[in-house]
Amino acid sequence: MIGCSGMAGRWVDWLSERLGDRVEIAGLVDVNEEVLGDRGGKLGLNDDQLFTDYEEACAKVKADFCGIATPPQFHSPAAIAAMDAGMAVICEKPIADTLEAAKAMAAKAVETGLPCAIIQNYRYAPNKQELVRIREEGRLGRLQHIVGRYACDYRKYESWGKAWRHDMDFGLLFEGSVHHFDMLRFLSGGDCEVFQGFGWNPQWSSFKHFSSGIYLMRMNNGVHTAYEGNSSAAGVTNCWHREHYRLEFEEGTVEVGGDEVGVQITRVGQEPEVYDAADMEWAGHEYLLKEFVDWLDGGAPSATRIEDNLKSFALVIAAMETTVDGQPKKIADYL
Ligand SMILES: NC(=O)c1ccc[n+]([C@@H]2O[C@H](COP(=O)([O-])OP(=O)(O)OC[C@H]3O[C@@H](n4cnc5c(N)ncnc54)[C@H](O)[C@@H]3O)[C@@H](O)[C@H]2O)c1
């Protein structure tokens, strides 16, 4: 396991608490020796199972798979080192910090034939699963377009976890919108053909670079999407787990957002129908970690395997480029 505090610390908890009967952590890596020693002690690991360097860990630890939950620029080199050492990989989003690094990681998965999955935990929430069922079962007829909204009040420096998220270029896109672009693919049932939009940084932002943006997509199944991303929200917020999605179907509108499970269906001339989506035994990260372990045990490949999730990551790169030059982007050019 590469990383052991922050999101990585939560992975260690999920792996040991929910999958402890199937997963044993054989080695732990972190550049922060304090969290490494602390976490290693709690897991009962020996000194020769603790590392500050992923390359040394990949060379010395014999394991079936490697989990990676470090900041984005370390994902691809660590994943490639792990696959070169014969380990399957499950890695946090975004896949990497550049398209080249993401493609190198995907190419290594193809070359080695090893499973490589990317975390897209928001797909595995009860209300998002319900939205997909409504579309797939045609309960409200055909879908024409989706409007998605993310808005968090991160006006205070370091309010979005660590300082690096406020200091990096295009933090909204790499750390935030990658989830929402992936969600718009998931909810629409299509892949993006054409992408365009704008990004900006309000004067009062706590970010060094753009905290906000508006982006449009035309999907290859005819569905259109519009997305508002705002990490400088001061009024109506739709922060993590409460992002607002509105799907316009032939026979009504479906919305989610106010809470983590609620779904609202509105049909012209009728009272809105509001209900909680069916509960899930495995949701979010826990779903993805279990799906991955099942894959290693001979089950179906993860839906968010790197070969497919590269299509979500390409949207981040396209968003970055359309923000800079104002031109629409064809996603096929990135893949
Ligand atoms: N899916 C989600 O909902 C979600 C939520 C938060 C963060 N994340 C993702 O998780 C990843 C980590 O984010 P975070 O906020 O936990 O970051 P963080 O800065 O807290 O780092 C996580 C851990 O990685 C360690 N680390 C940093 N560089 C390392 C290196 N080169 N080698 C080994 N260990 C290293 C840190 O010391 C820390 O313990 C990012 O990719 C982020 O996008 C995902």
The ligand as an SDF file (V2000), in Angstrom:
LIG
                    3D

 44 48  0  0  0  0  0  0  0  0999 V2000
  -11.8270    9.5510   -4.2650 N   0  0  0  0  0  0  0  0  0  0  0  0
  -11.9650   10.5000   -3.3580 C   0  0  0  0  0  0  0  0  0  0  0  0
  -13.0550   10.7910   -2.8980 O   0  0  0  0  0  0  0  0  0  0  0  0
  -10.7360   11.2260   -2.9000 C   0  0  0  0  0  0  0  0  0  0  0  0
  -10.7990   12.1030   -1.8160 C   0  0  0  0  0  0  0  0  0  0  0  0
   -9.6030   12.7330   -1.4080 C   0  0  0  0  0  0  0  0  0  0  0  0
   -8.4280   12.4770   -2.0790 C   0  0  0  0  0  0  0  0  0  0  0  0
   -8.4350   11.6220   -3.1400 N   0  0  0  0  0  0  0  0  0  0  0  0
   -7.2060   11.3440   -3.9030 C   0  0  0  0  0  0  0  0  0  0  0  0
   -6.2990   10.6540   -3.0680 O   0  0  0  0  0  0  0  0  0  0  0  0
   -4.9650   11.0000   -3.4300 C   0  0  0  0  0  0  0  0  0  0  0  0
   -4.2360   11.4860   -2.1810 C   0  0  0  0  0  0  0  0  0  0  0  0
   -4.8520   12.6560   -1.6900 O   0  0  0  0  0  0  0  0  0  0  0  0
   -4.6840   13.0720   -0.1540 P   0  0  0  0  0  0  0  0  0  0  0  0
   -5.5490   14.2460    0.0820 O   0  0  0  0  0  0  0  0  0  0  0  0
   -4.8770   11.8760    0.7060 O   0  0  0  0  0  0  0  0  0  0  0  0
   -3.1640   13.5450   -0.1730 O   0  0  0  0  0  0  0  0  0  0  0  0
   -2.1070   13.6490    1.0240 P   0  0  0  0  0  0  0  0  0  0  0  0
   -1.2430   14.8090    0.7140 O   0  0  0  0  0  0  0  0  0  0  0  0
   -2.8060   13.5940    2.3450 O   0  0  0  0  0  0  0  0  0  0  0  0
   -1.2250   12.3220    0.7800 O   0  0  0  0  0  0  0  0  0  0  0  0
   -1.6090   11.0070    1.1170 C   0  0  0  0  0  0  0  0  0  0  0  0
   -0.4310   10.2710    1.6790 C   0  0  0  0  0  0  0  0  0  0  0  0
    0.5480   10.0430    0.6680 O   0  0  0  0  0  0  0  0  0  0  0  0
    1.8510   10.3070    1.2100 C   0  0  0  0  0  0  0  0  0  0  0  0
    2.7630   10.5940    0.1080 N   0  0  0  0  0  0  0  0  0  0  0  0
    2.9180   11.7610   -0.5720 C   0  0  0  0  0  0  0  0  0  0  0  0
    3.8310   11.6100   -1.5490 N   0  0  0  0  0  0  0  0  0  0  0  0
    4.2600   10.3240   -1.4980 C   0  0  0  0  0  0  0  0  0  0  0  0
    5.1960    9.5630   -2.2550 C   0  0  0  0  0  0  0  0  0  0  0  0
    5.8620   10.0950   -3.2790 N   0  0  0  0  0  0  0  0  0  0  0  0
    5.3820    8.2660   -1.9200 N   0  0  0  0  0  0  0  0  0  0  0  0
    4.7190    7.7180   -0.8890 C   0  0  0  0  0  0  0  0  0  0  0  0
    3.8210    8.3870   -0.1430 N   0  0  0  0  0  0  0  0  0  0  0  0
    3.5940    9.6750   -0.4400 C   0  0  0  0  0  0  0  0  0  0  0  0
    1.5900   11.4480    2.1760 C   0  0  0  0  0  0  0  0  0  0  0  0
    2.6510   11.5710    3.1240 O   0  0  0  0  0  0  0  0  0  0  0  0
    0.2760   11.0310    2.8100 C   0  0  0  0  0  0  0  0  0  0  0  0
    0.4480   10.1620    3.8960 O   0  0  0  0  0  0  0  0  0  0  0  0
   -5.0700   12.0580   -4.5490 C   0  0  0  0  0  0  0  0  0  0  0  0
   -4.9310   11.4440   -5.8070 O   0  0  0  0  0  0  0  0  0  0  0  0
   -6.4810   12.5890   -4.3850 C   0  0  0  0  0  0  0  0  0  0  0  0
   -7.0390   13.0440   -5.6030 O   0  0  0  0  0  0  0  0  0  0  0  0
   -9.5520   10.9850   -3.5410 C   0  0  0  0  0  0  0  0  0  0  0  0
  1  2  1  0
  2  3  2  0
  2  4  1  0
  4  5  1  0
  4 44  2  0
  5  6  2  0
  6  7  1  0
  7  8  2  0
  8  9  1  0
  8 44  1  0
  9 10  1  0
  9 42  1  0
 10 11  1  0
 11 12  1  0
 11 40  1  0
 12 13  1  0
 13 14  1  0
 14 15  2  0
 14 16  1  0
 14 17  1  0
 17 18  1  0
 18 19  2  0
 18 20  1  0
 18 21  1  0
 21 22  1  0
 22 23  1  0
 23 24  1  0
 23 38  1  0
 24 25  1  0
 25 26  1  0
 25 36  1  0
 26 27  1  0
 26 35  1  0
 27 28  2  0
 28 29  1  0
 29 30  1  0
 29 35  2  0
 30 31  1  0
 30 32  2  0
 32 33  1  0
 33 34  2  0
 34 35  1  0
 36 37  1  0
 36 38  1  0
 38 39  1  0
 40 41  1  0
 40 42  1  0
 42 43  1  0
M  CHG  2   8   1  16  -1
M  END
$$$$
